[in-house]
Amino acid sequence: MESSNKEFYIIAEIDQQKKHIKIVELETSDGVPYYSCVIGEKEISQVRNETYGNWEQLWGNLSKEVVEQIGNEIAKQVTPP
């Protein structure tokens, strides 16, 4: 049974401004999750948690610090309590 994509919102600071970012969980063809980051109607980045534990940007122009901040917020949402 295939589940629908998860969507949730986080807040992250981009260019010294707090932004509400919609996160959409997607999967690669081999089942590895990655996350689309959307502000308004515009996708600003895609990120994923690599096997070595760091959050990496698949595409986009966010700084490494912002990617890490977004990744940490995503982890809070997707990690079971």
C-alpha positions as CSV (number, residue, x, y, z in Angstrom):
1,M,0.0,0.0,0.0
2,E,1.5,3.3,-1.0
3,S,1.2,6.2,1.4
4,S,0.6,9.8,0.3
5,N,3.3,12.4,0.6
6,K,3.7,14.0,4.0
7,E,3.4,17.7,4.2
8,F,4.1,20.0,7.2
9,Y,5.3,23.5,8.0
10,I,8.5,24.6,9.7
11,I,10.0,28.0,10.5
12,A,13.5,28.8,9.5
13,E,15.6,32.0,9.2
14,I,16.6,32.9,5.7
15,D,18.3,36.2,5.0
16,Q,17.8,37.3,8.6
17,Q,14.0,36.8,8.3
18,K,11.9,34.0,9.8
19,K,10.1,32.2,7.0
20,H,7.2,29.7,7.1
21,I,8.3,26.9,4.8
22,K,6.1,24.1,3.6
23,I,7.9,20.8,3.5
24,V,6.8,18.0,1.2
25,E,8.3,14.6,1.8
26,L,9.1,12.8,-1.4
27,E,11.0,9.6,-2.3
28,T,13.7,8.7,-4.8
29,S,13.1,5.6,-6.9
30,D,15.1,3.6,-4.4
31,G,12.8,4.7,-1.5
32,V,15.2,7.2,0.1
33,P,13.2,10.3,1.4
34,Y,14.0,13.8,0.4
35,Y,12.2,17.0,1.1
36,S,10.9,19.8,-1.1
37,C,11.0,23.2,0.6
38,V,8.3,25.6,-0.6
39,I,7.7,29.3,0.3
40,G,4.4,30.5,-1.1
41,E,4.1,28.8,-4.5
42,K,7.8,28.7,-5.2
43,E,10.1,25.7,-4.4
44,I,13.3,27.1,-3.0
45,S,15.3,23.9,-2.4
46,Q,15.3,20.2,-2.0
47,V,17.2,18.6,0.9
48,R,17.9,15.2,2.3
49,N,19.6,13.6,5.2
50,E,22.6,11.7,3.9
51,T,23.7,8.3,5.3
52,Y,26.7,10.0,6.9
53,G,24.3,12.2,9.0
54,N,24.6,15.6,7.3
55,W,21.8,17.4,5.7
56,E,22.6,18.2,2.0
57,Q,21.0,20.4,-0.5
58,L,20.1,18.5,-3.7
59,W,19.5,21.9,-5.5
60,G,18.9,25.5,-4.5
61,N,20.9,28.4,-3.3
62,L,20.6,28.2,0.5
63,S,23.7,28.4,2.7
64,K,25.0,25.3,4.4
65,E,23.8,26.8,7.8
66,V,20.3,27.3,6.5
67,V,20.2,23.8,5.0
68,E,21.3,22.4,8.4
69,Q,18.7,24.5,10.2
70,I,15.9,23.3,7.9
71,G,17.1,19.7,8.2
72,N,17.1,19.9,12.0
73,E,13.5,21.2,11.9
74,I,12.5,18.5,9.5
75,A,14.1,15.8,11.7
76,K,11.9,17.1,14.6
77,Q,8.8,16.5,12.5
78,V,9.7,13.1,11.0
79,T,11.5,11.4,13.9
80,P,9.1,9.4,16.1
81,P,8.9,10.4,19.8
